C-alpha cells in the first residue's frame, strides 16, 4: 500500500520520522543519515524532510544555520539507497511564480518526488515575492503533477479549521502539526474538522533540557509555562525525556478520548529537533508508535470501527 492509500484510510496507521537534510558537501553525514534511514524501514511510512531556511524570528539565533542540501536532493538519495518513502517540505513564498512552477516540474520529473508538504511564509505581514500555499497547489493541478499534497497546521491559530478546509478544497490531504506540548488546541481542532477526510500528523519531539525549550519557542512553538518549568526542574536529561514522553502519551490519549463522530485520520510525526537528541528521538519513535497503534486499533476495531470507517 502506497502512502496516498494509507493517508486516505483513517484506520491505517501512518508514522513519519522528521529528519533534517545533511550539510552540503558532508559525505560522511549523508552516509550516516542513509544508514539510519535504512534502520527505519518497516517502522515508518515515510521520512519527513523539512526545508531549512534562515528567517527572522523573535530573538536572534546564537549560531548561523549551516548550509544543507535541498530536501528533494536528499529524497532522491534516500530513494536510491533505501526502500523508505519520503515527504519533502517546500516553502512556497520565496521564488517568483514562474520559478515555482519550474521547481515543481523538475521535482516531479527529475527527482521523482511524489509527496509534498507546502509551507507558507513566516509571517502574514511580509511582502513575499512568491505564491501562497493555495496558489502553489493550484499550479500543481494546472501542470498535471500528481503530488500527494500536504500542509502545516498550527492548532492554536485562530480559525485554523477553516484554513484547513480551504486548503482541502485546493487538494491538500495531510497536515503536520507543530510540536504538541498540550492537548487543548489540538482537541478543539479535531472537533472543527469533523467529517473532513484529511490526515492530521501529530508532531512530537523529545525535550532533554531548557535549550530545547528555547529552540522550540524560537521556532514559534507554543510552549506552556508549566511544561517549561517542569523541564527546568527535571534535574537531568533522562528525567526530562521521561516527562515529555509521559506528556506526549497523555496528549495522544486526550485526542483519541475526545474525537468527534467522524474525525479526520490521525498519524504521528516524530522529530528530534537537535542532533544531541538523536538517540532519544529514535527511542521516542518506537515507544510512541506502539502506543499510537494501540489507540488506533481500539478506535477502529470491531463493528464500531468498521461502521465509522464505512461512514466516511
C-alpha positions as CSV (number, residue, x, y, z in Angstrom):
1,X,0.0,0.0,0.0
2,X,1.5,3.3,-1.0
3,X,1.5,6.4,1.2
4,X,-1.5,8.0,-0.5
5,X,-3.7,5.0,0.0
6,X,-2.7,4.8,3.7
7,X,-3.4,8.5,4.1
8,X,-6.9,8.1,2.7
9,X,-7.8,5.2,5.1
10,X,-8.2,6.5,8.6
11,X,-7.9,3.1,10.2
12,X,-4.4,2.7,8.8
13,X,-1.6,3.9,11.0
14,X,0.7,6.5,9.4
15,X,4.1,7.3,11.0
16,X,6.6,9.8,9.9
17,X,10.1,10.5,11.2
18,X,11.3,14.0,10.5
19,X,14.9,14.3,9.6
20,X,16.9,17.4,8.7
21,X,19.0,17.1,5.4
22,X,22.7,16.7,5.8
23,X,25.0,19.6,5.4
24,X,26.1,20.4,1.9
25,X,29.3,18.6,1.0
26,X,29.3,16.4,4.1
27,X,29.5,13.0,2.6
28,X,30.1,11.2,6.0
29,X,26.9,12.9,7.4
30,X,25.0,11.8,4.3
31,X,26.0,8.2,4.7
32,X,25.3,8.3,8.4
33,X,21.8,9.6,7.6
34,X,21.2,6.9,4.9
35,X,22.3,4.2,7.3
36,X,19.9,5.5,9.9
37,X,17.1,5.6,7.4
38,X,17.7,2.0,6.5
39,X,17.2,1.1,10.1
40,X,13.8,2.8,9.9
41,X,12.5,0.5,7.2
42,X,9.3,-1.2,8.3
43,X,9.0,1.2,11.3
44,X,7.9,4.4,9.5
45,X,5.8,5.1,6.5
46,X,7.9,8.0,5.3
47,X,10.8,10.2,6.3
48,X,9.6,13.8,6.5
49,X,12.3,16.2,5.2
50,X,11.9,19.9,6.3
51,X,13.3,22.8,4.2
52,X,15.6,24.8,6.4
53,X,15.7,28.5,5.8
54,X,17.2,31.3,7.8
55,X,14.3,33.6,8.6
56,X,13.9,36.4,11.0
57,X,12.1,35.4,14.2
58,X,11.7,36.9,17.6
59,X,15.2,36.7,19.1
60,X,18.4,36.0,17.3
61,X,19.9,32.6,16.9
62,X,23.2,32.1,18.6
63,X,24.8,30.3,15.7
64,X,24.2,30.6,12.0
65,X,22.4,27.7,10.4
66,X,24.7,25.5,8.2
67,X,24.0,25.2,4.5
68,X,22.2,22.0,3.8
69,X,21.3,20.1,0.6
70,X,17.9,20.6,-0.8
71,X,15.1,18.3,0.5
72,X,14.4,17.0,-3.0
73,X,18.1,16.0,-3.4
74,X,18.1,14.2,0.0
75,X,14.8,12.5,-1.0
76,X,16.4,11.3,-4.3
77,X,19.4,9.9,-2.4
78,X,17.1,8.1,0.0
79,X,15.1,6.6,-2.9
80,X,18.3,5.4,-4.5
81,X,19.8,3.8,-1.3
82,X,16.7,2.6,0.7
83,X,13.2,1.4,0.3
84,X,11.8,4.1,2.6
85,X,9.4,6.6,1.2
86,X,9.9,10.4,1.6
87,X,7.8,13.5,2.1
88,X,9.5,16.8,1.3
89,X,8.6,20.3,2.6
90,X,8.7,23.3,0.2
91,X,8.4,26.9,1.4
92,X,6.4,28.4,-1.4
93,X,6.8,32.2,-1.0
94,X,10.5,32.9,-1.7
95,X,10.5,32.3,-5.5
96,X,8.6,34.1,-8.2
97,X,5.6,32.1,-9.6
98,X,7.3,31.1,-12.8
99,X,10.3,29.8,-10.9
100,X,8.0,27.9,-8.5
101,X,6.3,26.2,-11.4
102,X,9.7,25.2,-12.9
103,X,10.7,23.9,-9.5
104,X,7.5,21.8,-9.2
105,X,8.0,20.3,-12.7
106,X,11.7,19.5,-12.0
107,X,10.9,18.0,-8.6
108,X,8.3,15.7,-10.1
109,X,10.1,14.6,-13.2
110,X,13.8,14.8,-12.4
111,X,13.8,14.0,-8.7
112,X,10.9,11.5,-8.6
113,X,9.2,13.2,-5.6
114,X,5.5,12.4,-5.2
115,X,4.7,13.6,-1.7
116,X,5.0,17.3,-1.0
117,X,4.1,19.5,2.0
118,X,3.6,23.1,1.1
119,X,4.7,25.7,3.7
120,X,3.8,29.4,3.7
121,X,5.7,32.4,4.9
122,X,6.8,33.0,8.4
123,X,4.5,36.0,8.8
124,X,1.4,37.4,7.0
125,X,2.9,40.9,7.3
126,X,5.8,40.4,5.0
127,X,5.7,41.1,1.2
128,X,7.0,37.8,-0.2
129,X,7.7,37.5,-4.0
130,X,6.3,34.0,-4.3
131,X,2.9,32.4,-4.4
132,X,0.9,31.3,-1.4
133,X,0.3,27.7,-0.5
134,X,-3.1,27.8,-2.2
135,X,-1.6,29.3,-5.3
136,X,1.1,26.7,-5.4
137,X,-1.4,23.9,-5.0
138,X,-3.3,25.3,-8.0
139,X,0.0,25.3,-10.0
140,X,0.4,21.5,-9.3
141,X,-3.1,20.9,-10.7
142,X,-2.5,23.2,-13.8
143,X,0.8,21.5,-14.5
144,X,-0.8,18.0,-14.2
145,X,1.6,17.0,-11.4
146,X,0.0,14.2,-9.3
147,X,1.6,15.0,-6.0
148,X,0.1,13.9,-2.7
149,X,-0.1,17.4,-1.2
150,X,0.0,18.4,2.4
151,X,0.5,21.5,4.6
152,X,1.3,22.7,8.1
153,X,-1.2,23.3,10.8
154,X,-0.9,25.4,13.9
155,X,-3.7,24.3,16.2
156,X,-3.5,27.5,18.4
157,X,-4.1,29.8,15.4
158,X,-7.4,31.5,15.0
159,X,-9.8,29.9,12.5
160,X,-7.4,27.0,11.9
161,X,-10.2,24.5,11.0
162,X,-11.4,26.9,8.3
163,X,-7.9,27.3,7.0
164,X,-7.5,23.5,6.7
165,X,-10.9,23.2,5.0
166,X,-9.9,25.8,2.4
167,X,-6.7,24.1,1.7
168,X,-8.5,20.8,1.4
169,X,-10.6,22.3,-1.3
170,X,-7.4,23.0,-3.2
171,X,-6.2,19.4,-3.0
172,X,-4.2,19.2,0.3
173,X,-4.9,15.9,2.1
174,X,-2.5,15.8,5.0
175,X,-1.3,18.3,7.6
176,X,1.6,18.1,10.1
177,X,1.2,20.0,13.3
178,X,3.8,22.0,15.1
179,X,5.3,20.1,18.0
180,X,2.5,19.4,20.5
181,X,3.1,20.1,24.2
182,X,-0.5,20.2,25.4
183,X,-3.9,18.9,24.1
184,X,-6.3,21.8,24.4
185,X,-5.9,23.4,21.0
186,X,-5.5,20.2,19.1
187,X,-8.6,18.6,20.7
188,X,-10.6,21.7,19.7
189,X,-9.2,21.5,16.1
190,X,-10.3,17.9,15.8
191,X,-13.8,18.9,16.7
192,X,-13.7,21.6,14.0
193,X,-12.6,19.1,11.4
194,X,-15.4,16.7,12.0
195,X,-16.4,15.0,8.7
196,X,-13.3,16.1,6.7
197,X,-11.3,13.4,5.0
198,X,-7.8,14.6,5.8
199,X,-4.9,13.1,7.8
200,X,-3.5,15.1,10.7
201,X,0.0,14.2,11.6
202,X,0.6,14.9,15.3
203,X,4.1,16.0,15.9
204,X,6.1,15.1,19.0
205,X,9.7,15.7,20.0
206,X,11.9,14.6,22.9
207,X,12.9,17.6,25.2
208,X,16.1,17.0,27.2
209,X,16.7,20.4,28.7
210,X,15.8,24.1,28.7
211,X,17.9,24.6,25.5
212,X,15.3,22.5,23.6
213,X,12.5,24.6,25.1
214,X,14.3,27.8,24.0
215,X,14.8,26.4,20.5
216,X,11.1,25.3,20.2
217,X,10.0,28.8,21.2
218,X,12.3,30.3,18.6
219,X,10.6,28.0,16.1
220,X,7.3,29.5,17.1
221,X,6.0,26.5,19.1
222,X,3.6,27.4,21.9
223,X,5.4,26.1,25.0
224,X,3.1,26.2,28.1
225,X,4.8,27.7,31.1
226,X,4.1,24.6,33.2
227,X,6.0,22.5,30.6
228,X,9.0,24.8,30.6
229,X,9.0,24.9,34.4
230,X,8.8,21.1,34.6
231,X,11.8,20.7,32.2
232,X,13.8,23.3,34.1
233,X,13.2,21.4,37.4
234,X,13.8,17.9,35.9
235,X,17.3,17.6,37.3
236,X,18.7,15.8,34.3
237,X,18.1,14.8,30.7
238,X,16.8,11.4,31.5
239,X,14.1,12.7,33.8
240,X,13.2,15.5,31.3
241,X,12.8,13.0,28.5
242,X,10.6,10.7,30.5
243,X,8.4,13.7,31.4
244,X,8.0,14.7,27.8
245,X,7.2,11.1,26.8
246,X,4.5,10.9,29.5
247,X,3.2,14.3,28.3
248,X,3.1,13.0,24.7
249,X,1.2,9.9,25.7
250,X,-1.3,12.0,27.6
251,X,-1.8,14.3,24.6
252,X,-2.5,11.3,22.4
253,X,-4.9,9.8,24.9
254,X,-6.8,13.1,25.2
255,X,-7.1,13.4,21.5
256,X,-8.4,9.9,21.0
257,X,-10.7,10.3,24.0
258,X,-12.3,13.4,22.6
259,X,-12.6,12.7,18.9
260,X,-15.9,13.8,17.2
261,X,-18.2,11.3,15.5
262,X,-16.4,11.4,12.1
263,X,-12.9,12.6,12.9
264,X,-10.0,13.2,10.4
265,X,-7.4,10.4,10.2
266,X,-4.6,10.7,12.7
267,X,-0.9,9.9,12.3
268,X,2.3,10.8,14.3
269,X,5.4,12.7,13.2
270,X,8.4,12.3,15.5
271,X,11.1,15.0,15.4
272,X,14.5,15.1,17.1
273,X,14.9,18.9,16.8
274,X,18.6,18.7,17.7
275,X,21.4,16.2,17.0
276,X,22.0,15.6,20.7
277,X,18.5,14.1,20.9
278,X,19.1,11.6,18.1
279,X,19.0,8.5,20.3
280,X,16.1,9.9,22.4
281,X,14.1,10.6,19.2
282,X,14.7,7.0,18.0
283,X,13.5,5.6,21.3
284,X,10.5,8.0,21.2
285,X,9.6,6.7,17.8
286,X,9.5,3.1,19.0
287,X,7.6,3.8,22.2
288,X,5.1,6.4,20.9
289,X,4.4,4.4,17.7
290,X,3.4,1.4,19.7
291,X,1.1,3.5,21.9
292,X,-0.4,5.2,18.9
293,X,-1.1,1.9,17.2
294,X,-2.9,0.6,20.2
295,X,-5.1,3.7,20.4
296,X,-5.8,3.5,16.7
297,X,-6.6,-0.2,16.8
298,X,-9.0,0.4,19.7
299,X,-10.7,3.1,17.8
300,X,-11.3,1.1,14.6
301,X,-11.5,-2.5,15.9
302,X,-14.8,-4.4,15.8
303,X,-18.1,-3.4,14.3
304,X,-18.0,0.1,15.7
305,X,-14.7,0.8,13.9
306,X,-16.0,-0.7,10.7
307,X,-19.1,1.4,10.8
308,X,-17.1,4.6,11.5
309,X,-14.7,3.8,8.6
310,X,-17.6,3.0,6.2
311,X,-19.4,6.2,7.1
312,X,-16.6,8.4,5.9
